[in-house]
Amino acid sequence: MEREVAEVRARGVEFDHHDPPGARSDVDIVIAGGAKAAWFKDTEGGMLAIVESC
């Protein structure tokens, strides 16, 4: 997951930061409920996510 986020970030994508209750945040990646997630917007403003089950 960290590699994929770094690759997307290297292409100029900025990630949104979310702090859900009970979650841990590692820069752009949030870890909660047995999953890792990172959110970003597409060119039209739609929200997308990279998600990995832990």
mmCIF file of the N, C-alpha and C atoms, coordinates in Angstrom:
data_MODEL
# 
_entry.id   MODEL 
# 
loop_
_atom_site.group_PDB 
_atom_site.id 
_atom_site.type_symbol 
_atom_site.label_atom_id 
_atom_site.label_alt_id 
_atom_site.label_comp_id 
_atom_site.label_asym_id 
_atom_site.label_entity_id 
_atom_site.label_seq_id 
_atom_site.pdbx_PDB_ins_code 
_atom_site.Cartn_x 
_atom_site.Cartn_y 
_atom_site.Cartn_z 
_atom_site.occupancy 
_atom_site.B_iso_or_equiv 
_atom_site.pdbx_formal_charge 
_atom_site.auth_seq_id 
_atom_site.auth_comp_id 
_atom_site.auth_asym_id 
_atom_site.auth_atom_id 
_atom_site.pdbx_PDB_model_num 
ATOM 1   N N  . MET A 1 1  ? 0.825   -1.195 0.000   1.00 0.00 ? 1  MET A N  1 
ATOM 2   C CA . MET A 1 1  ? 0.000   0.000  0.000   1.00 0.00 ? 1  MET A CA 1 
ATOM 3   C C  . MET A 1 1  ? 0.867   1.257  0.000   1.00 0.00 ? 1  MET A C  1 
ATOM 4   N N  . GLU A 1 2  ? 1.900   1.254  0.836   1.00 0.00 ? 2  GLU A N  1 
ATOM 5   C CA . GLU A 1 2  ? 2.759   2.425  0.920   1.00 0.00 ? 2  GLU A CA 1 
ATOM 6   C C  . GLU A 1 2  ? 3.431   2.710  -0.421  1.00 0.00 ? 2  GLU A C  1 
ATOM 7   N N  . ARG A 1 3  ? 3.830   1.650  -1.116  1.00 0.00 ? 3  ARG A N  1 
ATOM 8   C CA . ARG A 1 3  ? 4.467   1.819  -2.424  1.00 0.00 ? 3  ARG A CA 1 
ATOM 9   C C  . ARG A 1 3  ? 3.496   2.429  -3.437  1.00 0.00 ? 3  ARG A C  1 
ATOM 10  N N  . GLU A 1 4  ? 2.268   1.949  -3.448  1.00 0.00 ? 4  GLU A N  1 
ATOM 11  C CA . GLU A 1 4  ? 1.277   2.459  -4.388  1.00 0.00 ? 4  GLU A CA 1 
ATOM 12  C C  . GLU A 1 4  ? 0.967   3.924  -4.124  1.00 0.00 ? 4  GLU A C  1 
ATOM 13  N N  . VAL A 1 5  ? 0.811   4.292  -2.854  1.00 0.00 ? 5  VAL A N  1 
ATOM 14  C CA . VAL A 1 5  ? 0.543   5.689  -2.502  1.00 0.00 ? 5  VAL A CA 1 
ATOM 15  C C  . VAL A 1 5  ? 1.724   6.563  -2.924  1.00 0.00 ? 5  VAL A C  1 
ATOM 16  N N  . ALA A 1 6  ? 2.948   6.103  -2.687  1.00 0.00 ? 6  ALA A N  1 
ATOM 17  C CA . ALA A 1 6  ? 4.134   6.866  -3.078  1.00 0.00 ? 6  ALA A CA 1 
ATOM 18  C C  . ALA A 1 6  ? 4.194   7.053  -4.601  1.00 0.00 ? 6  ALA A C  1 
ATOM 19  N N  . GLU A 1 7  ? 3.828   6.015  -5.354  1.00 0.00 ? 7  GLU A N  1 
ATOM 20  C CA . GLU A 1 7  ? 3.830   6.119  -6.814  1.00 0.00 ? 7  GLU A CA 1 
ATOM 21  C C  . GLU A 1 7  ? 2.813   7.134  -7.302  1.00 0.00 ? 7  GLU A C  1 
ATOM 22  N N  . VAL A 1 8  ? 1.625   7.119  -6.720  1.00 0.00 ? 8  VAL A N  1 
ATOM 23  C CA . VAL A 1 8  ? 0.585   8.072  -7.117  1.00 0.00 ? 8  VAL A CA 1 
ATOM 24  C C  . VAL A 1 8  ? 1.008   9.484  -6.717  1.00 0.00 ? 8  VAL A C  1 
ATOM 25  N N  . ARG A 1 9  ? 1.549   9.650  -5.511  1.00 0.00 ? 9  ARG A N  1 
ATOM 26  C CA . ARG A 1 9  ? 2.013   10.957 -5.040  1.00 0.00 ? 9  ARG A CA 1 
ATOM 27  C C  . ARG A 1 9  ? 3.115   11.500 -5.960  1.00 0.00 ? 9  ARG A C  1 
ATOM 28  N N  . ALA A 1 10 ? 4.008   10.626 -6.438  1.00 0.00 ? 10 ALA A N  1 
ATOM 29  C CA . ALA A 1 10 ? 5.095   11.031 -7.332  1.00 0.00 ? 10 ALA A CA 1 
ATOM 30  C C  . ALA A 1 10 ? 4.570   11.569 -8.663  1.00 0.00 ? 10 ALA A C  1 
ATOM 31  N N  . ARG A 1 11 ? 3.349   11.224 -9.008  1.00 0.00 ? 11 ARG A N  1 
ATOM 32  C CA . ARG A 1 11 ? 2.727   11.719 -10.241 1.00 0.00 ? 11 ARG A CA 1 
ATOM 33  C C  . ARG A 1 11 ? 1.995   13.035 -10.020 1.00 0.00 ? 11 ARG A C  1 
ATOM 34  N N  . GLY A 1 12 ? 2.131   13.595 -8.811  1.00 0.00 ? 12 GLY A N  1 
ATOM 35  C CA . GLY A 1 12 ? 1.554   14.908 -8.536  1.00 0.00 ? 12 GLY A CA 1 
ATOM 36  C C  . GLY A 1 12 ? 0.197   14.895 -7.866  1.00 0.00 ? 12 GLY A C  1 
ATOM 37  N N  . VAL A 1 13 ? -0.300  13.729 -7.502  1.00 0.00 ? 13 VAL A N  1 
ATOM 38  C CA . VAL A 1 13 ? -1.601  13.639 -6.839  1.00 0.00 ? 13 VAL A CA 1 
ATOM 39  C C  . VAL A 1 13 ? -1.452  14.024 -5.375  1.00 0.00 ? 13 VAL A C  1 
ATOM 40  N N  . GLU A 1 14 ? -2.355  14.880 -4.894  1.00 0.00 ? 14 GLU A N  1 
ATOM 41  C CA . GLU A 1 14 ? -2.379  15.249 -3.486  1.00 0.00 ? 14 GLU A CA 1 
ATOM 42  C C  . GLU A 1 14 ? -3.471  14.447 -2.787  1.00 0.00 ? 14 GLU A C  1 
ATOM 43  N N  . PHE A 1 15 ? -3.140  13.854 -1.663  1.00 0.00 ? 15 PHE A N  1 
ATOM 44  C CA . PHE A 1 15 ? -4.082  13.041 -0.917  1.00 0.00 ? 15 PHE A CA 1 
ATOM 45  C C  . PHE A 1 15 ? -4.856  13.877 0.089   1.00 0.00 ? 15 PHE A C  1 
ATOM 46  N N  . ASP A 1 16 ? -6.130  13.540 0.273   1.00 0.00 ? 16 ASP A N  1 
ATOM 47  C CA . ASP A 1 16 ? -6.955  14.167 1.301   1.00 0.00 ? 16 ASP A CA 1 
ATOM 48  C C  . ASP A 1 16 ? -6.631  13.493 2.624   1.00 0.00 ? 16 ASP A C  1 
ATOM 49  N N  . HIS A 1 17 ? -6.732  14.233 3.693   1.00 0.00 ? 17 HIS A N  1 
ATOM 50  C CA . HIS A 1 17 ? -6.436  13.683 5.008   1.00 0.00 ? 17 HIS A CA 1 
ATOM 51  C C  . HIS A 1 17 ? -7.727  13.557 5.807   1.00 0.00 ? 17 HIS A C  1 
ATOM 52  N N  . HIS A 1 18 ? -7.969  12.368 6.349   1.00 0.00 ? 18 HIS A N  1 
ATOM 53  C CA . HIS A 1 18 ? -9.156  12.073 7.139   1.00 0.00 ? 18 HIS A CA 1 
ATOM 54  C C  . HIS A 1 18 ? -8.716  11.492 8.476   1.00 0.00 ? 18 HIS A C  1 
ATOM 55  N N  . ASP A 1 19 ? -9.410  11.842 9.518   1.00 0.00 ? 19 ASP A N  1 
ATOM 56  C CA . ASP A 1 19 ? -9.099  11.338 10.861  1.00 0.00 ? 19 ASP A CA 1 
ATOM 57  C C  . ASP A 1 19 ? -10.347 10.731 11.494  1.00 0.00 ? 19 ASP A C  1 
ATOM 58  N N  . PRO A 1 20 ? -10.780 9.555  11.022  1.00 0.00 ? 20 PRO A N  1 
ATOM 59  C CA . PRO A 1 20 ? -11.953 8.932  11.620  1.00 0.00 ? 20 PRO A CA 1 
ATOM 60  C C  . PRO A 1 20 ? -11.665 8.517  13.068  1.00 0.00 ? 20 PRO A C  1 
ATOM 61  N N  . PRO A 1 21 ? -12.682 8.503  13.924  1.00 0.00 ? 21 PRO A N  1 
ATOM 62  C CA . PRO A 1 21 ? -12.482 8.092  15.322  1.00 0.00 ? 21 PRO A CA 1 
ATOM 63  C C  . PRO A 1 21 ? -11.872 6.694  15.418  1.00 0.00 ? 21 PRO A C  1 
ATOM 64  N N  . GLY A 1 22 ? -10.897 6.528  16.276  1.00 0.00 ? 22 GLY A N  1 
ATOM 65  C CA . GLY A 1 22 ? -10.273 5.235  16.503  1.00 0.00 ? 22 GLY A CA 1 
ATOM 66  C C  . GLY A 1 22 ? -9.275  4.820  15.442  1.00 0.00 ? 22 GLY A C  1 
ATOM 67  N N  . ALA A 1 23 ? -8.947  5.709  14.535  1.00 0.00 ? 23 ALA A N  1 
ATOM 68  C CA . ALA A 1 23 ? -8.022  5.378  13.455  1.00 0.00 ? 23 ALA A CA 1 
ATOM 69  C C  . ALA A 1 23 ? -6.637  5.934  13.742  1.00 0.00 ? 23 ALA A C  1 
ATOM 70  N N  . ARG A 1 24 ? -5.642  5.314  13.106  1.00 0.00 ? 24 ARG A N  1 
ATOM 71  C CA . ARG A 1 24 ? -4.264  5.820  13.135  1.00 0.00 ? 24 ARG A CA 1 
ATOM 72  C C  . ARG A 1 24 ? -3.958  6.380  11.762  1.00 0.00 ? 24 ARG A C  1 
ATOM 73  N N  . SER A 1 25 ? -3.227  7.467  11.728  1.00 0.00 ? 25 SER A N  1 
ATOM 74  C CA . SER A 1 25 ? -2.860  8.068  10.455  1.00 0.00 ? 25 SER A CA 1 
ATOM 75  C C  . SER A 1 25 ? -1.354  8.024  10.286  1.00 0.00 ? 25 SER A C  1 
ATOM 76  N N  . ASP A 1 26 ? -0.915  7.535  9.141   1.00 0.00 ? 26 ASP A N  1 
ATOM 77  C CA . ASP A 1 26 ? 0.503   7.490  8.805   1.00 0.00 ? 26 ASP A CA 1 
ATOM 78  C C  . ASP A 1 26 ? 0.692   8.331  7.541   1.00 0.00 ? 26 ASP A C  1 
ATOM 79  N N  . VAL A 1 27 ? 0.834   9.629  7.718   1.00 0.00 ? 27 VAL A N  1 
ATOM 80  C CA . VAL A 1 27 ? 0.929   10.612 6.648   1.00 0.00 ? 27 VAL A CA 1 
ATOM 81  C C  . VAL A 1 27 ? -0.347  10.571 5.813   1.00 0.00 ? 27 VAL A C  1 
ATOM 82  N N  . ASP A 1 28 ? -0.338  9.939  4.638   1.00 0.00 ? 28 ASP A N  1 
ATOM 83  C CA . ASP A 1 28 ? -1.513  9.918  3.765   1.00 0.00 ? 28 ASP A CA 1 
ATOM 84  C C  . ASP A 1 28 ? -2.384  8.688  3.959   1.00 0.00 ? 28 ASP A C  1 
ATOM 85  N N  . ILE A 1 29 ? -1.925  7.717  4.732   1.00 0.00 ? 29 ILE A N  1 
ATOM 86  C CA . ILE A 1 29 ? -2.637  6.448  4.899   1.00 0.00 ? 29 ILE A CA 1 
ATOM 87  C C  . ILE A 1 29 ? -3.289  6.390  6.273   1.00 0.00 ? 29 ILE A C  1 
ATOM 88  N N  . VAL A 1 30 ? -4.576  6.025  6.296   1.00 0.00 ? 30 VAL A N  1 
ATOM 89  C CA . VAL A 1 30 ? -5.308  5.838  7.546   1.00 0.00 ? 30 VAL A CA 1 
ATOM 90  C C  . VAL A 1 30 ? -5.476  4.339  7.778   1.00 0.00 ? 30 VAL A C  1 
ATOM 91  N N  . ILE A 1 31 ? -5.216  3.899  9.007   1.00 0.00 ? 31 ILE A N  1 
ATOM 92  C CA . ILE A 1 31 ? -5.370  2.493  9.371   1.00 0.00 ? 31 ILE A CA 1 
ATOM 93  C C  . ILE A 1 31 ? -6.497  2.391  10.388  1.00 0.00 ? 31 ILE A C  1 
ATOM 94  N N  . ALA A 1 32 ? -7.540  1.637  10.058  1.00 0.00 ? 32 ALA A N  1 
ATOM 95  C CA . ALA A 1 32 ? -8.688  1.485  10.958  1.00 0.00 ? 32 ALA A CA 1 
ATOM 96  C C  . ALA A 1 32 ? -9.503  0.271  10.549  1.00 0.00 ? 32 ALA A C  1 
ATOM 97  N N  . GLY A 1 33 ? -10.083 -0.380 11.521  1.00 0.00 ? 33 GLY A N  1 
ATOM 98  C CA . GLY A 1 33 ? -11.014 -1.470 11.259  1.00 0.00 ? 33 GLY A CA 1 
ATOM 99  C C  . GLY A 1 33 ? -10.448 -2.575 10.391  1.00 0.00 ? 33 GLY A C  1 
ATOM 100 N N  . GLY A 1 34 ? -9.161  -2.865 10.504  1.00 0.00 ? 34 GLY A N  1 
ATOM 101 C CA . GLY A 1 34 ? -8.567  -3.943 9.728   1.00 0.00 ? 34 GLY A CA 1 
ATOM 102 C C  . GLY A 1 34 ? -8.263  -3.583 8.287   1.00 0.00 ? 34 GLY A C  1 
ATOM 103 N N  . ALA A 1 35 ? -8.184  -2.290 7.966   1.00 0.00 ? 35 ALA A N  1 
ATOM 104 C CA . ALA A 1 35 ? -7.873  -1.877 6.601   1.00 0.00 ? 35 ALA A CA 1 
ATOM 105 C C  . ALA A 1 35 ? -7.009  -0.619 6.598   1.00 0.00 ? 35 ALA A C  1 
ATOM 106 N N  . LYS A 1 36 ? -6.327  -0.421 5.495   1.00 0.00 ? 36 LYS A N  1 
ATOM 107 C CA . LYS A 1 36 ? -5.582  0.811  5.246   1.00 0.00 ? 36 LYS A CA 1 
ATOM 108 C C  . LYS A 1 36 ? -6.275  1.510  4.089   1.00 0.00 ? 36 LYS A C  1 
ATOM 109 N N  . ALA A 1 37 ? -6.355  2.848  4.143   1.00 0.00 ? 37 ALA A N  1 
ATOM 110 C CA . ALA A 1 37 ? -6.997  3.595  3.065   1.00 0.00 ? 37 ALA A CA 1 
ATOM 111 C C  . ALA A 1 37 ? -6.316  4.939  2.868   1.00 0.00 ? 37 ALA A C  1 
ATOM 112 N N  . ALA A 1 38 ? -6.324  5.396  1.641   1.00 0.00 ? 38 ALA A N  1 
ATOM 113 C CA . ALA A 1 38 ? -5.823  6.722  1.281   1.00 0.00 ? 38 ALA A CA 1 
ATOM 114 C C  . ALA A 1 38 ? -6.780  7.306  0.245   1.00 0.00 ? 38 ALA A C  1 
ATOM 115 N N  . TRP A 1 39 ? -7.217  8.540  0.448   1.00 0.00 ? 39 TRP A N  1 
ATOM 116 C CA . TRP A 1 39 ? -8.220  9.173  -0.409  1.00 0.00 ? 39 TRP A CA 1 
ATOM 117 C C  . TRP A 1 39 ? -7.611  10.305 -1.210  1.00 0.00 ? 39 TRP A C  1 
ATOM 118 N N  . PHE A 1 40 ? -8.104  10.445 -2.450  1.00 0.00 ? 40 PHE A N  1 
ATOM 119 C CA . PHE A 1 40 ? -7.688  11.560 -3.300  1.00 0.00 ? 40 PHE A CA 1 
ATOM 120 C C  . PHE A 1 40 ? -8.814  11.859 -4.283  1.00 0.00 ? 40 PHE A C  1 
ATOM 121 N N  . LYS A 1 41 ? -8.737  13.015 -4.948  1.00 0.00 ? 41 LYS A N  1 
ATOM 122 C CA . LYS A 1 41 ? -9.784  13.413 -5.890  1.00 0.00 ? 41 LYS A CA 1 
ATOM 123 C C  . LYS A 1 41 ? -9.291  13.244 -7.317  1.00 0.00 ? 41 LYS A C  1 
ATOM 124 N N  . ASP A 1 42 ? -10.225 12.857 -8.198  1.00 0.00 ? 42 ASP A N  1 
ATOM 125 C CA . ASP A 1 42 ? -9.885  12.768 -9.610  1.00 0.00 ? 42 ASP A CA 1 
ATOM 126 C C  . ASP A 1 42 ? -9.921  14.167 -10.221 1.00 0.00 ? 42 ASP A C  1 
ATOM 127 N N  . THR A 1 43 ? -9.672  14.271 -11.510 1.00 0.00 ? 43 THR A N  1 
ATOM 128 C CA . THR A 1 43 ? -9.588  15.575 -12.163 1.00 0.00 ? 43 THR A CA 1 
ATOM 129 C C  . THR A 1 43 ? -10.908 16.333 -12.181 1.00 0.00 ? 43 THR A C  1 
ATOM 130 N N  . GLU A 1 44 ? -12.013 15.636 -11.932 1.00 0.00 ? 44 GLU A N  1 
ATOM 131 C CA . GLU A 1 44 ? -13.319 16.288 -11.910 1.00 0.00 ? 44 GLU A CA 1 
ATOM 132 C C  . GLU A 1 44 ? -13.837 16.500 -10.494 1.00 0.00 ? 44 GLU A C  1 
ATOM 133 N N  . GLY A 1 45 ? -13.018 16.208 -9.490  1.00 0.00 ? 45 GLY A N  1 
ATOM 134 C CA . GLY A 1 45 ? -13.412 16.427 -8.102  1.00 0.00 ? 45 GLY A CA 1 
ATOM 135 C C  . GLY A 1 45 ? -14.062 15.244 -7.425  1.00 0.00 ? 45 GLY A C  1 
ATOM 136 N N  . GLY A 1 46 ? -14.182 14.119 -8.122  1.00 0.00 ? 46 GLY A N  1 
ATOM 137 C CA . GLY A 1 46 ? -14.746 12.910 -7.516  1.00 0.00 ? 46 GLY A CA 1 
ATOM 138 C C  . GLY A 1 46 ? -13.741 12.282 -6.560  1.00 0.00 ? 46 GLY A C  1 
ATOM 139 N N  . MET A 1 47 ? -14.232 11.737 -5.455  1.00 0.00 ? 47 MET A N  1 
ATOM 140 C CA . MET A 1 47 ? -13.372 11.122 -4.445  1.00 0.00 ? 47 MET A CA 1 
ATOM 141 C C  . MET A 1 47 ? -13.051 9.681  -4.833  1.00 0.00 ? 47 MET A C  1 
ATOM 142 N N  . LEU A 1 48 ? -11.763 9.334  -4.788  1.00 0.00 ? 48 LEU A N  1 
ATOM 143 C CA . LEU A 1 48 ? -11.284 7.979  -5.053  1.00 0.00 ? 48 LEU A CA 1 
ATOM 144 C C  . LEU A 1 48 ? -10.478 7.515  -3.855  1.00 0.00 ? 48 LEU A C  1 
ATOM 145 N N  . ALA A 1 49 ? -10.290 6.221  -3.723  1.00 0.00 ? 49 ALA A N  1 
ATOM 146 C CA . ALA A 1 49 ? -9.516  5.688  -2.600  1.00 0.00 ? 49 ALA A CA 1 
ATOM 147 C C  . ALA A 1 49 ? -8.703  4.483  -3.047  1.00 0.00 ? 49 ALA A C  1 
ATOM 148 N N  . ILE A 1 50 ? -7.573  4.328  -2.376  1.00 0.00 ? 50 ILE A N  1 
ATOM 149 C CA . ILE A 1 50 ? -6.789  3.105  -2.463  1.00 0.00 ? 50 ILE A CA 1 
ATOM 150 C C  . ILE A 1 50 ? -7.022  2.411  -1.126  1.00 0.00 ? 50 ILE A C  1 
ATOM 151 N N  . VAL A 1 51 ? -7.484  1.169  -1.153  1.00 0.00 ? 51 VAL A N  1 
ATOM 152 C CA . VAL A 1 51 ? -7.817  0.461  0.083   1.00 0.00 ? 51 VAL A CA 1 
ATOM 153 C C  . VAL A 1 51 ? -7.143  -0.902 0.083   1.00 0.00 ? 51 VAL A C  1 
ATOM 154 N N  . GLU A 1 52 ? -6.622  -1.271 1.240   1.00 0.00 ? 52 GLU A N  1 
ATOM 155 C CA . GLU A 1 52 ? -5.976  -2.585 1.409   1.00 0.00 ? 52 GLU A CA 1 
ATOM 156 C C  . GLU A 1 52 ? -6.479  -3.205 2.699   1.00 0.00 ? 52 GLU A C  1 
ATOM 157 N N  . SER A 1 53 ? -6.980  -4.438 2.635   1.00 0.00 ? 53 SER A N  1 
ATOM 158 C CA . SER A 1 53 ? -7.362  -5.172 3.844   1.00 0.00 ? 53 SER A CA 1 
ATOM 159 C C  . SER A 1 53 ? -6.109  -5.627 4.564   1.00 0.00 ? 53 SER A C  1 
ATOM 160 N N  . CYS A 1 54 ? -6.133  -5.528 5.873   1.00 0.00 ? 54 CYS A N  1 
ATOM 161 C CA . CYS A 1 54 ? -4.971  -5.942 6.674   1.00 0.00 ? 54 CYS A CA 1 
ATOM 162 C C  . CYS A 1 54 ? -5.200  -7.322 7.256   1.00 0.00 ? 54 CYS A C  1 
# 
